[in-house]
Amino acid sequence: MNYHMDCPFRGKCIRRHLVSIDMAGVDARLKISSLILITIMLMMSFSPLQQQENIFEEKIVSHVDAREDDVGQVNCSGLTFEDLFEYDFASFDIEILDDWATADYYANSWVNGSNAAIVRDNLDGLFDGLAPGGGNDWLSTDERDAVRAIGPDCIADMDTRIGLKEGVAHRSGVDWNNWSFIQDGIALDEVNLVPSDHEEKRNCQNLLASNGCYEVPVSATDDLEISLFLADGETYNAQFNQLPNKGVSNFTFALNVTNITDAIFVYTFPQTQGLRVIDFSTLDDGIQNDALETPVVEYLPDGRLRVSIDVEYPASNYPMIREIYIDFTTQTPEENDIPIWHNSAPADGKIIPLPGDGTVIVIDGDTTESWASDDNGWSLDCDFVESGWSSQMDEDGAFIITSVGTGSSQATCNLLDPFGATSELSRTWTFGQPFTSSATMNEETEELELTIIPTGLVGEMTIVVHAHQSENMADAKTITVANSEITTSLSLNKLRPGMVMVMGTADATSMMTYSFMLNFGLEKASSPPIIELVIGLSQENATWDDSGLKFTLKGIVIDPDGEDVTMSLSICGGSATNFIRDGTNWEIDVSVVSCNSQDIFEYDVVISATDESGVIGTLSVFVADPYAEDDGGDGTIADDKTSEEGGLPSLSMLSTLIITLLAMAFWQRKQYS
């Protein structure tokens, strides 16, 4: 295999790695057309290997000339990321689709610290004279957007260095079925390329900058991240010539990993009966290297084969050519144990509850993992009595049922391994929905009314249920449901205003525990905050300052729903928010200077409290001016009055004590929550 000229993996590709940029040779590279190398410069850094520069110089210049003929056409053909760069680290996740001709290619790559600063500096330099702000030692959001725009076009032209070949095991020197990338299927994104919280961030200074453009110095060392993924609305972003037998016949997978310093490749192959790895080899300049790690091979519960390859290539090894070959077959192995049931699996005759019809996850993968064992992995193969019902397992092992209607169906289930071996014993289970339900909100009692209608799947159920929110749960209630409909009331205490769901479990003889979360689109209404005024020992509403220019009001505020509240006060056409708050207690000093200037000497004060839901509670307080009516100036007034809207009426000393204790209880509950 000739990596530079006759590489069997010639095709369109992308390497999703991020690399460190050595400043040596940067000036020369900045003269290269930015539209060709912009994606590379974003994701990589220049190789520190001086001997590489002359090798690649002519190759790059030829592509620059082609690009300059038509700025609108980015031509990166014949280039790979490895032609210029040494990687730090990247992960690749490639799923070969069921047609054996296309793939979903995802990659993520990282660069940190000083390497990130070098990437930003070189990227800014590539835009010198070509984009607003280019080459000014500041990297802008405009430059970032330009990278996103032209990146897929350049990537689609690059060599992948990945190939497939059907038939007997192959190595270099043959005609390979090469991979290529599809421009329309490629999407790029980045994290923190132009950090928004950098201390030196500023608005873009150039005249042609877009609205909202900002920039940071290229010396910024904030970590950044680059990802490549499937574009919205597309089904694949890579393709190759379809294998004639779609993986059923022997084939070889090959990958050129020269100059890939550190990466992990994960390839997932379609579900194919008996597909397995039979051989693996790594060739360094054509010589077998047995010292490297072998791929990790695993069978997913959905029957697909996954192969993980850990790649390391020390920079000192360049220009050695390293190639990886993996041989596959579907021939049955000479020895293969059958899968075995474990006691943790549902017993024969068990009822497995469903939340409804359609396709639903019934049991999660963490649970099914302990149901059986096989050296090569296993899955469930179920045959349903009712037409239209089916089952499958996803790659995480979750047991998924597709049902029709609210009825039930029996199924006979066997364990199946990747090579077709089945368990000696099967298990028959019944699948169905144990009940249907509806709910309404009772505004008068502030409770949720839940109605449960049994389907007859089981004779009697014990249901433990409560009203639920993501971070809060009300008191639970236990009910017994037999053959008839039942309605029960659920408390909303401890819940905040907003969306309310119903959560619980149902248990019955011979049925697995059914855990459910029901969403009826119901919301708990918000109650207004309650504001109370603390009355003095002489029954005065306010305590006056000796100057006669201000008085002090004190009181308590609570929100029945436990929400935070904000307070404001209005008097004589003005307002104030200078409340001193301590838990549920509040206090405020009120100036009457503005009132007196309007010849107002009896004061109507309105105090408002607004909770997080926007519901407002108010308290009206009347305060007379003792200095206007009592020359004694003793600072008190006997006929002050209070009234309340959205709160409680004025309280006696005993009532005030009670509401104080209630407020403390609410405050303690809130602190506990």
C-alpha positions in Angstrom: 0.0 0.0 0.0 1.5 3.3 -1.1 0.2 6.0 1.2 1.4 9.0 -0.8 0.6 7.9 -4.4 -1.2 4.6 -4.6 -3.0 4.4 -1.3 -5.9 1.9 -1.7 -8.0 4.1 0.4 -8.1 7.0 -2.0 -11.5 8.6 -1.6 -13.2 11.5 0.1 -12.8 11.5 3.8 -12.4 13.5 6.9 -10.2 13.0 9.9 -12.0 14.3 13.0 -9.0 15.1 15.1 -7.7 18.2 16.9 -4.0 18.8 16.9 -1.4 21.1 18.3 0.1 23.7 16.0 3.9 24.3 16.0 4.7 27.8 15.1 7.5 26.6 12.9 6.5 27.0 9.3 3.4 29.0 10.1 4.3 32.0 7.9 4.7 29.8 4.9 1.3 28.1 5.4 -0.5 31.4 5.9 0.2 32.1 2.3 -1.9 29.1 1.3 -5.5 29.8 0.3 -7.7 30.0 3.4 -10.8 28.5 1.8 -8.9 25.2 1.2 -7.4 24.8 4.6 -9.8 26.6 6.9 -11.5 23.5 8.1 -8.1 21.8 8.7 -6.8 24.8 10.5 -9.8 24.9 12.8 -9.5 21.3 13.8 -5.7 20.7 13.7 -2.4 22.2 14.5 0.8 22.1 12.4 3.0 19.0 12.8 6.3 19.6 14.7 8.1 17.2 12.4 10.3 19.4 10.2 10.9 16.6 7.7 7.2 16.5 6.7 7.1 20.1 5.4 9.0 19.6 2.2 7.2 16.3 1.5 3.8 18.0 1.5 4.6 21.4 0.1 4.2 20.6 -3.6 1.0 18.6 -2.9 -0.7 21.6 -1.2 0.4 24.2 -3.7 -1.2 22.3 -6.5 -4.5 22.5 -4.7 -4.1 26.1 -4.1 -3.8 26.8 -7.8 -7.0 24.9 -8.5 -8.9 26.8 -5.8 -7.8 30.2 -7.1 -9.5 29.5 -10.5 -12.9 29.6 -8.8 -13.3 31.0 -5.3 -16.8 29.5 -5.0 -15.5 26.0 -5.4 -13.4 24.7 -2.5 -11.1 22.0 -3.8 -9.5 19.8 -1.1 -9.3 16.6 -3.2 -6.2 14.5 -2.6 -5.6 16.0 0.8 -6.0 14.4 4.2 -5.7 16.0 7.6 -2.6 13.9 8.2 -0.8 15.5 5.2 -0.2 18.5 7.4 -1.1 17.8 11.0 -0.4 15.7 14.1 -3.4 15.1 16.3 -4.0 15.5 20.0 -7.1 13.4 20.4 -10.4 12.6 18.7 -13.1 10.0 18.8 -14.9 8.6 15.8 -18.2 6.8 15.9 -19.2 5.3 12.5 -22.4 3.4 12.0 -22.6 1.4 8.7 -26.3 1.4 7.7 -28.4 -1.5 6.7 -27.9 -1.0 3.0 -24.2 -1.7 3.3 -23.5 1.3 1.1 -23.9 4.3 3.4 -22.8 5.4 6.9 -23.6 7.8 9.7 -20.2 9.4 10.6 -19.9 11.2 13.9 -16.7 12.6 15.4 -15.7 14.8 18.3 -12.3 16.4 18.9 -10.6 18.6 21.5 -7.8 21.0 21.9 -6.7 22.6 25.2 -4.6 25.5 26.6 -1.7 26.8 24.6 -2.7 24.6 21.6 -6.0 26.4 21.5 -4.3 29.7 21.3 -2.2 28.5 18.4 -5.3 27.2 16.5 -7.0 30.6 16.9 -3.9 32.5 15.8 -3.5 30.4 12.6 -7.2 30.5 11.8 -7.2 34.3 12.1 -4.1 34.5 9.8 -5.8 32.4 7.1 -8.5 35.1 6.8 -6.0 37.9 6.2 -7.4 39.9 3.3 -10.2 37.5 2.7 -12.7 38.1 5.5 -13.6 41.1 7.7 -11.1 41.2 10.6 -8.8 38.5 9.2 -5.2 38.8 10.2 -5.7 41.3 12.9 -4.7 39.0 15.8 -8.4 38.9 16.9 -10.6 35.9 16.1 -14.3 36.9 15.5 -17.7 35.3 15.3 -17.8 36.3 11.6 -14.6 34.3 11.0 -16.1 31.4 12.9 -19.3 31.5 10.8 -17.2 31.4 7.6 -15.6 28.2 8.8 -19.0 26.6 9.4 -20.2 27.6 5.9 -17.3 26.3 3.8 -16.2 23.3 5.9 -18.5 20.6 4.5 -17.5 21.5 1.0 -13.8 21.0 1.8 -14.4 17.9 3.8 -16.3 16.2 1.0 -13.2 16.5 -1.2 -10.7 14.9 1.2 -9.3 11.4 1.2 -10.7 9.0 3.8 -8.0 6.3 3.7 -10.8 3.8 4.6 -11.6 0.8 2.4 -13.6 -2.4 2.1 -13.0 -5.5 0.0 -15.3 -8.5 -0.4 -13.7 -12.0 -0.8 -10.9 -13.8 0.9 -8.7 -11.8 3.3 -6.9 -8.9 1.5 -3.9 -6.8 2.3 -2.3 -3.9 0.3 -1.9 -4.0 -3.4 -5.5 -4.6 -4.5 -8.4 -2.5 -5.8 -10.2 -1.3 -2.7 -13.8 -0.2 -2.3 -13.1 3.3 -1.0 -15.2 5.5 1.3 -16.2 9.1 0.5 -18.0 11.8 2.3 -21.3 13.4 1.2 -21.3 17.2 1.5 -25.1 17.6 2.0 -25.0 15.2 4.9 -22.1 16.9 6.8 -22.7 19.4 9.6 -20.0 21.0 11.7 -20.1 22.8 15.0 -17.7 24.1 17.6 -17.7 24.8 21.3 -15.9 27.9 22.6 -13.8 28.7 19.5 -14.7 32.4 20.2 -15.3 32.3 24.0 -18.2 34.6 24.9 -17.0 35.0 28.5 -13.4 35.9 27.8 -12.2 38.9 29.8 -10.9 40.7 26.7 -13.9 40.1 24.5 -14.9 43.2 22.5 -17.1 44.2 19.7 -15.7 43.6 16.2 -13.6 46.7 15.2 -13.7 46.3 11.3 -16.2 48.3 9.3 -17.7 45.3 7.5 -18.5 43.3 10.7 -22.0 41.9 11.1 -24.5 43.0 13.7 -23.6 41.4 17.1 -20.1 40.4 16.0 -17.6 40.1 18.8 -14.0 38.9 18.9 -11.3 37.7 21.3 -7.5 37.9 21.1 -5.9 34.9 19.4 -3.8 34.4 22.5 -6.9 33.1 24.3 -6.1 29.7 25.9 -9.7 28.7 26.6 -10.3 25.0 25.7 -12.3 24.4 22.5 -14.1 21.5 20.9 -15.0 20.6 17.3 -17.6 18.1 16.2 -18.8 16.6 12.9 -22.2 15.0 12.7 -25.2 14.1 10.5 -26.9 17.2 9.1 -30.6 17.8 9.9 -32.9 16.0 7.5 -30.2 13.7 6.2 -29.8 9.9 6.7 -26.2 9.5 5.9 -23.0 11.6 5.4 -20.6 8.9 4.0 -20.9 6.3 1.3 -19.0 3.5 -0.4 -19.8 1.0 -3.2 -22.3 -1.5 -1.8 -20.8 -4.9 -0.9 -22.3 -7.4 -3.4 -23.4 -9.7 -0.6 -24.1 -7.1 2.0 -21.7 -8.5 4.6 -22.9 -12.1 4.3 -19.7 -13.2 2.4 -16.2 -12.7 3.8 -14.8 -9.2 3.6 -11.8 -7.1 4.8 -12.0 -3.7 6.4 -8.8 -1.5 6.0 -7.7 1.7 7.6 -4.5 3.8 7.0 -3.6 5.3 10.4 -0.3 6.9 9.5 0.4 10.0 11.6 -2.8 9.6 13.7 -1.2 10.3 17.0 -4.1 9.4 19.3 -7.7 8.4 18.5 -10.4 5.9 19.1 -12.5 4.5 16.1 -15.8 2.7 16.8 -17.4 0.9 13.9 -20.9 -0.6 14.2 -22.0 -3.1 11.5 -25.6 -3.9 10.6 -27.3 -6.9 12.1 -26.0 -9.9 10.1 -26.5 -13.5 11.2 -23.1 -14.9 12.2 -21.0 -11.9 11.4 -17.7 -12.1 13.4 -14.0 -11.0 13.3 -11.7 -13.9 12.3 -8.4 -12.0 11.9 -6.6 -8.8 12.6 -3.2 -7.4 11.6 -1.3 -4.1 11.7 1.4 -3.5 9.1 4.2 -1.0 9.6 5.8 -0.3 6.2 4.4 -3.7 5.2 5.8 -5.6 8.1 3.5 -7.3 10.7 3.5 -5.5 14.1 2.1 -7.9 16.8 2.9 -5.5 19.7 -0.1 -3.3 19.2 -3.5 -3.7 20.9 -6.1 -5.8 19.1 -9.6 -4.4 18.4 -12.3 -4.8 21.0 -15.2 -6.8 19.5 -18.7 -6.9 21.1 -22.2 -7.9 20.1 -24.9 -5.5 21.0 -28.3 -6.7 22.3 -29.9 -5.6 19.0 -27.7 -8.1 17.2 -25.2 -5.7 15.6 -21.5 -6.1 15.8 -19.3 -3.3 17.2 -15.5 -3.0 16.7 -13.4 -0.5 18.6 -9.9 0.4 17.5 -7.5 2.3 19.7 -5.0 4.1 17.6 -1.6 5.6 18.6 1.1 6.7 16.3 4.2 8.3 17.9 5.3 11.4 16.0 8.8 10.0 15.9 7.7 7.1 13.7 6.9 9.3 10.7 7.1 8.7 7.7 6.5 5.0 8.5 3.2 3.8 6.9 0.9 2.1 9.3 -2.1 0.1 8.1 -4.8 -1.8 10.0 -6.7 -4.8 8.5 -9.7 -6.6 10.0 -11.1 -9.7 8.3 -14.8 -10.7 8.8 -16.8 -13.8 8.1 -20.3 -15.2 8.6 -19.2 -18.8 8.8 -20.3 -20.6 11.9 -17.5 -21.1 14.5 -16.5 -24.6 15.3 -17.5 -24.2 18.9 -20.3 -22.1 20.2 -22.1 -22.4 23.6 -25.9 -21.8 23.7 -27.2 -18.9 25.8 -28.5 -19.7 29.3 -31.4 -18.2 31.3 -30.7 -16.7 34.7 -33.1 -16.8 37.7 -33.4 -13.0 37.5 -35.4 -13.2 34.3 -39.2 -13.2 34.5 -40.5 -16.7 35.3 -42.6 -18.7 32.8 -46.2 -17.4 32.9 -45.3 -13.9 34.2 -47.3 -10.9 33.2 -45.3 -8.0 31.8 -47.2 -4.7 32.0 -47.2 -2.1 29.2 -47.8 1.6 29.5 -49.9 1.7 26.4 -50.1 0.7 22.7 -47.5 1.5 20.1 -43.8 1.0 20.5 -42.6 1.4 24.1 -39.6 0.4 26.2 -40.8 -2.1 28.7 -37.6 -3.1 30.6 -34.4 -1.0 30.6 -31.1 -2.5 29.6 -29.7 -2.4 33.2 -32.4 -4.9 34.2 -32.3 -7.2 31.1 -28.5 -7.5 31.4 -28.9 -10.0 34.2 -31.6 -12.1 32.5 -29.2 -14.4 30.6 -25.6 -15.0 29.5 -23.6 -16.1 26.5 -19.9 -15.6 25.6 -20.8 -13.8 22.4 -23.8 -11.9 23.6 -27.5 -12.7 23.3 -30.9 -11.2 22.4 -34.6 -12.1 22.9 -36.5 -13.7 20.1 -40.3 -13.6 20.8 -43.2 -15.0 18.9 -46.5 -13.3 19.7 -49.9 -14.9 19.4 -51.7 -11.7 18.4 -51.1 -10.3 14.9 -49.1 -7.0 14.7 -47.3 -7.5 18.0 -43.5 -7.7 18.0 -40.4 -7.2 20.2 -36.8 -6.1 19.8 -33.8 -5.0 21.9 -31.9 -1.8 21.3 -28.1 -1.4 21.5 -28.3 -0.7 25.3 -30.3 -3.9 25.9 -33.7 -2.3 26.5 -36.6 -4.6 25.8 -39.0 -2.9 23.4 -42.5 -4.1 22.6 -44.7 -3.0 19.7 -48.4 -3.6 20.6 -51.8 -3.0 18.9 -54.6 -1.5 21.0 -55.1 -1.8 24.7 -55.6 -5.6 24.7 -53.0 -8.2 25.6 -51.0 -10.9 23.9 -49.0 -14.0 24.9 -45.5 -14.5 23.5 -43.0 -17.4 23.6 -39.5 -16.0 24.0 -36.2 -17.7 23.4 -32.6 -16.6 23.9 -30.6 -16.2 20.6 -26.9 -15.6 20.2 -25.2 -13.9 17.2 -24.5 -17.3 15.5 -28.1 -18.6 15.7 -27.8 -20.8 18.7 -30.9 -20.7 20.9 -31.6 -21.5 24.5 -32.9 -25.0 25.3 -35.9 -23.6 27.2 -38.3 -20.9 26.2 -40.5 -18.8 28.4 -44.1 -17.7 27.8 -45.1 -14.3 29.0 -48.3 -12.2 28.7 -48.0 -8.6 27.7 -50.7 -6.0 28.2 -51.9 -2.7 29.7 -53.1 -3.2 33.3 -55.3 0.0 33.4 -56.2 3.2 31.6 -56.7 6.5 33.4 -57.8 10.1 33.3 -57.5 13.0 35.7 -58.9 16.5 36.4 -57.9 19.3 38.8 -60.3 20.2 41.5 -59.9 23.9 42.0 -62.1 24.0 45.1 -60.3 21.4 47.1 -57.0 22.0 45.4 -56.6 18.3 44.8 -56.0 16.2 41.7 -58.9 13.7 40.9 -57.4 10.5 39.4 -59.7 7.9 37.8 -58.4 4.4 37.2 -60.1 2.0 34.8 -58.8 -1.7 35.0 -58.5 -3.6 31.7 -59.0 -7.0 33.2 -55.3 -8.0 32.6 -55.1 -8.9 36.4 -57.8 -9.6 39.0 -56.7 -7.0 41.6 -54.0 -4.4 41.9 -52.4 -2.5 44.7 -51.5 1.0 43.5 -49.3 3.5 45.3 -49.6 6.9 43.6 -48.8 10.5 44.2 -48.9 13.9 42.4 -45.4 14.6 41.1 -43.1 17.3 39.8 -39.6 17.0 38.6 -38.2 18.2 41.9 -41.2 17.8 44.2 -43.6 15.0 45.2 -46.8 15.2 47.2 -47.9 12.7 49.8 -48.5 9.2 48.4 -51.8 7.3 48.6 -52.3 3.5 48.5 -55.5 2.2 46.8 -56.8 -1.2 45.8 -58.3 -1.6 42.3 -60.3 -4.8 41.4 -62.7 -5.0 38.5 -64.4 -1.6 38.6 -63.5 2.0 37.9 -62.3 4.0 40.9 -61.6 7.7 41.5 -59.3 9.0 44.2 -58.1 12.4 45.3 -54.4 13.2 45.4 -53.0 16.0 47.5 -51.0 18.8 45.9 -49.3 19.8 49.1 -45.5 20.3 48.7 -45.9 21.0 45.0 -45.2 24.3 43.4 -47.5 26.0 40.8 -47.0 24.6 37.4 -47.2 21.2 35.6 -48.3 18.3 37.7 -47.9 14.6 36.7 -49.0 11.4 38.4 -46.4 8.9 39.4 -46.7 5.5 41.1 -46.4 1.7 41.0 -48.9 -1.1 40.5 -48.4 -4.6 41.8 -50.5 -7.8 41.3 -50.1 -11.5 41.6 -47.9 -12.9 38.8 -47.3 -9.4 37.3 -44.0 -7.6 37.3 -44.1 -4.3 39.1 -45.5 -1.6 36.9 -43.8 1.8 37.4 -45.7 4.6 35.7 -45.5 8.3 35.1 -48.7 9.8 33.7 -49.0 13.3 32.1 -52.5 14.6 31.8 -51.4 18.2 31.0 -52.6 19.5 34.3 -51.2 22.4 36.2 -51.4 23.5 39.9 -52.7 27.1 40.1 -50.7 29.6 42.1 -52.1 31.0 45.4 -51.4 34.7 46.2 -48.9 35.5 48.9 -50.3 36.4 52.3 -49.1 39.7 53.8 -49.7 40.5 57.5 -49.0 43.6 59.5 -47.6 43.2 63.0 -49.6 45.5 65.3 -47.9 47.2 68.2 -48.8 46.7 71.9 -50.9 49.9 71.8 -52.7 48.7 68.7 -50.8 51.1 66.4 -50.1 50.2 62.8 -46.9 52.2 62.5 -44.1 53.4 64.7 -43.2 57.0 64.0 -39.7 58.6 63.9 -39.2 61.5 66.3 -38.7 63.8 63.3 -42.3 63.1 62.2 -41.1 62.7 58.7 -41.2 58.9 58.4 -42.8 55.8 60.0 -41.9 52.1 60.2 -44.1 49.2 59.2 -43.4 45.6 60.2 -45.0 42.4 59.3 -44.9 38.8 57.9 -45.2 37.6 54.3 -45.6 33.9 53.3 -46.4 32.2 50.0 -48.7 29.1 50.4 -46.9 27.5 47.5 -43.4 28.0 48.9 -42.4 30.3 46.1 -40.0 33.3 46.6 -41.8 36.7 46.7 -40.8 40.3 45.9 -42.3 43.2 47.8 -43.2 46.8 47.0 -45.0 49.6 48.7 -47.0 52.5 47.3 -48.0 55.8 49.0 -49.1 59.2 47.8 -48.5 58.2 44.1 -44.9 57.0 44.8 -43.4 53.6 45.4 -40.6 52.0 47.4 -39.0 48.6 47.6 -36.5 49.1 50.4 -37.9 46.3 52.5 -35.6 44.6 55.0 -36.3 40.9 54.8 -35.4 38.1 57.3 -37.1 34.9 56.4 -40.8 35.6 56.5 -40.4 38.8 58.5 -40.3 42.2 56.7 -39.8 45.8 57.8 -39.7 49.1 55.9 -39.2 52.8 56.7 -41.7 55.0 54.9 -41.0 58.7 54.2 -44.0 61.1 54.3 -42.1 64.1 52.9 -43.6 63.7 49.4 -47.1 63.3 50.9 -46.8 66.4 53.0 -45.7 68.4 50.0 -49.1 67.4 48.5 -50.9 68.5 51.7 -51.6 64.8 52.5 -51.4 64.1 56.3 -53.4 60.8 56.4 -51.6 58.0 54.6 -53.2 55.1 52.5 -50.4 52.6 52.1 -50.7 49.6 49.8 -48.1 46.7 50.2 -47.8 44.2 47.4 -46.1 40.8 47.3 -45.5 39.0 43.9 -44.6 35.3 43.8 -42.5 33.6 41.1 -45.7 32.7 39.2 -46.6 36.4 38.9 -49.6 36.1 41.4 -49.9 39.2 43.6 -51.2 39.5 47.1 -51.9 43.0 48.6 -52.4 44.6 52.0 -53.9 48.1 52.5 -52.8 50.0 55.6 -54.2 53.3 56.9 -51.8 55.5 58.9 -52.8 58.8 60.5 -50.2 61.5 61.3 -50.0 61.8 65.1 -48.2 65.2 64.8 -51.1 66.6 62.8 -53.7 65.5 65.4 -51.8 65.2 68.7 -49.6 68.0 69.9 -48.3 65.6 72.6 -46.2 63.9 69.9 -46.2 60.6 71.7 -45.6 58.9 68.3 -48.8 56.7 68.4 -52.2 56.8 66.8 -55.2 54.9 68.0 -57.4 54.7 64.9 -55.0 53.3 62.3 -56.8 50.7 60.1 -55.7 47.9 57.8 -57.5 46.0 55.0 -56.3 43.3 52.7 -56.9 42.0 49.2 -55.7 38.5 48.3 -54.6 38.0 51.9 -56.1 37.7 55.4 -58.2 40.3 57.4 -56.6 42.3 60.2 -55.6 40.2 63.1 -55.8 40.5 66.9 -52.7 39.9 69.0 -53.7 36.2 69.3 -54.3 35.9 65.6 -51.0 37.6 64.9 -49.2 35.0 67.1 -50.9 32.2 65.2 -50.0 33.5 61.7 -46.4 34.0 63.0 -46.2 30.4 63.9 -47.7 29.4 60.6 -45.2 31.5 58.7 -42.4 29.9 60.7 -43.7 26.5 59.6 -43.8 27.5 56.0 -40.3 28.9 56.2 -38.9 25.8 57.8 -40.6 23.6 55.2 -39.1 25.7 52.5 -35.6 25.5 54.1 -36.0 21.7 54.4 -37.0 21.4 50.7 
